[in-house]
């Protein structure tokens, strides 16, 4: 996946929820928004505003997405790994040959970080943190969309986690405690580096990792410095290179999603304010020039989602749900950034009744985007051309009964060449996962049920490798097992 935008939708609601960028504004009023073309902080320099047209489109009959009988997609049988203690699924990454690496916290109480491969690697499951240290409790970040595990084009992996210096007796309370931001590297099927790197320390939250094809990478996080909320980062110019010292990106801001292109350029979303006064910014970093002054984006207090392509294109999705009636309705639009860093005018997208709680958009190496959203029980998707022109939307899954006990409810993945994989949860006899696959230039496969009826679903993650190999992994609600299904292109 471009810039390793991982796709898990697990979120925890707590004291910091008002600071998280991906908020949905519960309001029935319109908004006045910035032009998105001003580089300066609004607090320092007045920014011209204009009204963004987010009026709902008229309802139209939607067609089903084109379906083909694909002989180029094979789904393997389910493999299961039983755990000794209750675990918490974090992320999955797929290499060129189809090997899937799964990362999870082996025990919610002790928080020991583990990884395993399918097919299995020697020493599975592995512990990136080394032998357990009684003074530390390892935790994946509980905020964001499982941007914990990244992989470059050669299969070198990078894993990010948070280490709690309170020890096992501290208990799982990531909202206001002290953490180290820790990173480790690994050659696929090899072992994790014996000396993990600590890039930041403090009252850390919302940490995210992005890795490009050459192994250049960035880690970003929010941090509470007394009464002030600041955003920090650390950058690596290539696989095996040293991480920079902690970099201050922005003051008085909360950290959102991040991506990195093949040239090593970084784009990070930031938020300032809260509730109706929240404003979204985009901060760029070049490999040699450091962080630029954040630019304010159009959209007011609308939530944000980000995807960054290998060529430097980027798309931000903004959406709002109106809860003033028994049938919620929402509006959404996209903002596209060219590889040169120029932001194009916002494009109004079709109306929605709910946003996808998971990964809602992704981009291939040429800048083609796939977007997903909910209209009642129907899962809709829409694709764009490389120049940003959007194609007609279609219904990918109709009549879905979403089980709210499953997190995320849907998510998608697009690889470098434009293959796509979409997964969603459905109630069924017990909560279950369904998937559809689309090779670039072809139609969608028929829906395939991934999970077994006897395996109650709690959480899941998915990834699609550069050569079309996919992996879907999940845990039941009791957290005592890891299941994985791998998919392979056969053309």
C-alpha angles and dihedrals in degrees: 000000000000112000089350098272098180119212115218117127100201111136133169121216114221147115093320098050092105089058098053114106097220096072126145111219112228098211140116096211129098122239141228112226141191125259094245091226100093116097097195129091109262090227090061103033126028110246122213112241135204135178115264113218104238097154113143119258119237115268113263133181109265122213125223116258113264111270127204133185096247119204089176098075125073125182118207125217121271117272120201132203115192117215128216093220136021111286138195120224115230115169149329132213129190125211132211094272094046099260109150122212116201123198124196143152105256096210128019089211100048096023097212111177117234138175134189136180134226109236086038122255124213111278097021124197094046130193113220091192094058122227114000112271113211089212094059138056114199117220135175111226110274094208129075131015108313096278088161103110126049133178132195128213093273094052098257108148132210122198126194126195141155122248119207113211093199090083129226093309091064095079127215103304108133096162102084109006135103119267141177116222102225132190134190134180133215139179108231111269089011132093131280119259111275094224112050116204123240110210101171143014132194144069090334130182139160096027115180136185130206126181128186132208095274094047096258105146146177133204119198132183144165119242135191109227101183108295092345127088113211136177122230136182144183124208135203119196096207142349109297094017122124120266115243123248113270109294123207106225103175140350125226093017142110122232123244137173123333136198139179130206130215091267090058096251114147130211120192130182118222134184131208125191125010142252111358093355097056114127127190126223136184120218122195130203126194120206092250107017103059126221121341125216108280117256120221114237130213119260111070111218096353117129120256137222125179140204126179123197130215091251093055098261115136136188128199119198118209121189141169131193120212111213099184096114142035089265109054116217129189145187131221140180138179132228118204127204119202121225088259090060099255115142115221124213115282118267118217112230127204118286119269138196096209138006120239109263095218133032107345103175140021138172138218127224094273095051100261110148133207116202128189133191141153128257104183107302093342124099108216129197134189131187132206133209120242090263092057098257108141124228125218115288122241140189111260097178123014129201096013117174102207116214106218090204089072120082119228106025093202140349140173139209131201122190130210097275095046105262111146137206123189124188128186138175124240130186101233117149086318125001109289141178127241128187142190127195129205123191112210111273094015137087128264123280120243113271113277124200106227104185130063120245091240093056110082108210125230110158137350145183133199141190138184119212127221093260095049099266112139139192132197117189130179146171127218118240092265090059093223099119141043117212124189135187120189125202127201136194111235101190 
